[in-house]
Amino acid sequence: MIDKSEAKGNEEIDVVIASLSRKINVEYKIKEGAEAIMRKLNNPAHVEQASISVKESSKRLEFLNSELSRMEALRASSSSIIIEPQSKNDWDYCSANSPLSLDKIAYKLFEVQKKLNVEHSIVEGAEKMLLAIDKKLKADAQANILNSKAKISLLKSIFIKYSTLTVDENFSGNVFGTRDKEELFTGKIKIKIKEVECLSLPVTKGEFCCQIRIDNSLKVSTKFKSKPMWNEDFEIDVDKATELEIIICDKLFAFKGIVFLKIGSIVNGEAQLEVEPRGILKCSITASF
């Protein structure tokens, strides 16, 4: 005889299995649609963008199918669903080579939500500054509002990307909210920005740069290039900071992608970092005290 708690656990798993099955069916249709479009294209730039979409869809399908198998195994053994962060360094979650996982999704959702909260606060504060009489203050406030709204738009697309992969309606990134206080870093960061691959860019001509920010403060930028290839070296002095961001944007400062990582987690050397919502940044980076 199955007790009530076991029956409830089975019901929860059944809901997740049904949700995963729906997501997998939708993702297969997205992938098939992208493949059908790609077969009809002649323009190499269009083909490349379609190919990126197919690869991303395949990656999502791999994760969703693995989760479906895991849930079906849990259902067979009448086990409970447990979602908790694994003992990974933050660097692992930011690496382009790390596969999708529940804890990676939780990490991304948690960090992106934090960033959204910050940017909304900046907009709110800047809008109050618009009431100031000083023309320079008004100009600064307007620039801050435009910058934050561009970043909010990008962050929302990242949040949607990961929230659509959640396997439980009650799932969130809050499992990372109880971690120890973030480590403050003081020292020097050396970084060589090489190129970005698999980035979703308009097929029309444009120029792009990488902005490097420390704790949301712009420090340096690459030159604008028609292709996302820079090979530029930077050395940045850092004082009691926690996070490094690299933002890819165009000449109108529309944000095309972002890399964010904890400075204290940096693994010195060559790196391939995940650009959100899509892309791979090739760089070399060292952080030294």
Secondary structure as GFF3:
##gff-version 3
##sequence-region A 1 289
A	DSSP	alpha_helix	4	40	.	.	.	ID=ss1
A	DSSP	alpha_helix	44	77	.	.	.	ID=ss2
A	DSSP	alpha_helix	90	94	.	.	.	ID=ss3
A	DSSP	alpha_helix	102	129	.	.	.	ID=ss4
A	DSSP	alpha_helix	135	163	.	.	.	ID=ss5
A	DSSP	three_ten_helix	173	176	.	.	.	ID=ss6
A	DSSP	beta_strand	185	197	.	.	.	ID=ss7
A	DSSP	beta_strand	208	214	.	.	.	ID=ss8
A	DSSP	beta_strand	217	221	.	.	.	ID=ss9
A	DSSP	beta_strand	229	241	.	.	.	ID=ss10
A	DSSP	beta_strand	243	250	.	.	.	ID=ss11
A	DSSP	beta_strand	255	262	.	.	.	ID=ss12
A	DSSP	three_ten_helix	263	265	.	.	.	ID=ss13
A	DSSP	beta_strand	269	274	.	.	.	ID=ss14
A	DSSP	beta_strand	280	288	.	.	.	ID=ss15
###
